[in-house]
């Protein structure tokens, strides 16, 4: 599986090491997505580079669009300047997203890995701002905690699984669960939290031995519930 036809993600940082490190981190959860670092100046100093950002956008662009995340204000200015020099067609499929570089970049990368369209990848990144509906981002800690005990009253299908993998729903298995959930059109929840929101799932803080309820109120949600439950029961390949 390659990144062709999927959204790419560019990490723009004043530090070359930070940008490259973030790509390494995100690639643990999105191994085949087009993730490109654009950090530092052309001569390796702290700062940003028009040429590096421009090249990174070109490398990440497979035709489905590019999401660009930046660390500081001047990085945004550099990215915006690059957009001004793109042709109209390419500029129309590049989005500079106002989101935390780490959390937003990881969420965007997982969404891109799943094959989500550009606007969904943008929304995934923006969920890291914690300003959406309850449970939409890591910043909604209170909402996430409440969601652990919340089960939709209209649940039609549900299965309970005890987590067996040593580290529980940490980043990689959480990403695997979210990627699988996005292959189904039905809404599925994990302990009341949207199974398609990586940051919300990670915010639950579920560890080995915790009981997980995977549920859906959709009449056609049984297959999705079963698939996610089997993935969790398998230990995500880590048990």
N, C-alpha and C positions, 0 to 999 in steps of 0.2 A: 504494500500500500504506500503510495507516495502523496506528496502535498499538492499535486496537480489538481486544479479545480477547486481548491479550498482556500479559505481566507488565511492570509499571512499575518504575523504579529511582529512588530518592530519595537525593541526596547531602546529608548534613547536616554542615555545617562551622561553626566559630566565625567564619570569614571569608566574607563574601558573595562576594568576588572568587574565593576558592578554590573554593567550591561551583559558581559559574557557570563558572569555567575548566575544572573537571572535566567538567561537562556538555558544554562545547565540545569537549574532548578525546575523550570517549566517543562523541560524535555523529559524529566522523570515521569511526568503525567501526560505528556503529549509528544510521544517519541517520533511521530512521523509528520507533525505539523511543520509549516515553514516559519521557524522562529529565528529572527536575525538580530544580532547585537549591533548597536551604533553608539559606542561610547568613546569619550575622549576626543582630543584634537588629532589632526593629521600627523603631528609629530609626537604623539603619545602623552601630551600634557593633560591636566584636568581642564575640561571645557567641552564644547561641542563642535562638530564639524559639518558644514553644509554637504561636503562631498560624501562623508560617511553615511549621513542620514539618507541622502539621495540614492546612494548605492544600495543601502539596506532595503529601502522601499522597493527598488527595482528587483532585488533578489527575492523579496517576500511576495511579490505580486504575480500570482499565477492566473489572474483574470477574475477571481472571485472577490477581490478587495483586500485591503490591508488596514489593520488597526495599529495605530502608533500610540505608545504610551511614553511619557516623559517624566523625568524626576524633578526638575526645577523650572522656573519661569523662562529662563533664557533658552533652555532646551526646547520649550514649546515654541519660542520665537524662531529658533533655527528650523524646526519642523514646519512651521507655517511658511517660512521663506521658501523651503524646498517645494511645498505645495504650489506656491505661486509660479514656479518654473516648470511644473508638470503640464503636459497637454491636457485639454479639457476632459478627454475620455478617462485618462488615468486619474486625474484629480477627483473625478466624480466617484471613484471607488476607494478613496483613501480617507480614513477618519482618524483625527487626533482626538483621543478620548481623555476626558477629565476624570481620572481615576487613580488610586494609589498604584504606584509602579509595581510593587511586589504582588499584592493580592489581586489587583486588577489584571496584571499581566498573566498570572497563573490561571485565573478564571477565563480570560479570553483565549488562552492557549488550549485549554481543555475543550472549550466550545468549538474552536477551530478544528481541533483533532476529530471531533465528532461529525464534522461536515456541516455545521450550522452556517446559515447565510450571514452576510456581513452585519446586518442590523442586529441579529441575535448575538453575534460575538461582541458587538458594541455594548449591548445590554448586559451581557455577562460581566464585562469589565466594569461597567458603571455600577453593578450591584455591590462592588467592593466599597463604594462610598457610604454605604449604610443608610441611604436616605430614601430607600424604596419602602414597599410594604413590609409588615412584620416578617422577619425571617429572611429578608432579601439579601442581607449583607452581614459581614462579620461584625460591624458596628452595632447591630441590633442584638446585643448579647442578651438583654432581658427577654426579648421576643423569642430568641432561640431557646433559652432555658424553658420558657413556658411551653414551647412547641414540643418539648420532649414528652410532656404529659398529655398533650392534646391529640385526640383521635377524632377525626371527622364523624359527626353524628350519623351521617348518611353513608358510612362505609359499606360498600357492597362486597369487596374482596379484601381479605387481610391474612397475613401469615406472620407468625412470630419466630424469630431466629435468635439464638444466642451466639454472639460473636466469638469466634474461635482463634482468629489470627492474633499473634502476639501483641501487635501494636494497635489493634482496633481499627477504627475508621480514620486513620491518618491520611496524609495527602494522596498517596498512590492508590490505595483501595477506594478512597472516596471518589477519586477521579474515574476509576473503572466503573463504579456504580453509576455516577452521573452520565458517563458516556453511554452506558447501556440504557439508562432511563430515557435519554434523548432519542433513542431509536423507536420509541413508542409514542404515538400521538396522545395517549391518555395521560391524565395527571395521576402521578403516584406520589405517595408521601412516605417518609421515613421518620417514625415517631412524630408525625404531624407536620414535618418540614418537607417542602418541595424537593423531590428526589433529583430534579434537574438543576438545582442550584448548588454548585460546588462549595461556595463559601458558607452557605447555610448548613450543609451536611457536616463540614469540618467543624463548624462552630458548636455542634452538638456535643463534641468531646467524648464520643463513645469509645470505650476501651474493651479489651478482652473480658468476656464474661457478662457484658451488658446485654440485656434483652432488647431486640430491635423489632418494632412492628412495621411491616411494609404493607401499605394499604392503598386502596383506590375506591373512590365513590362512583367511578365510571362503570356502567354496565358491561363495557367491553374491556375492562381493565385487568381481568384475571390473568391473561398471558403475561402482561407486564409485571404484575405482582409476583407471579411464579418465577419469572426470569431473574428478577432482582433478588428474590429470596434464595434461589439456588446459588447465585453468585456469592451472596453473603455466607450461606451455609458451607460453601466450598473453601472458605477462608481466603478468598481472593488469590488463591495460589500461594498463600504464605503460611497457612496453618501447618 
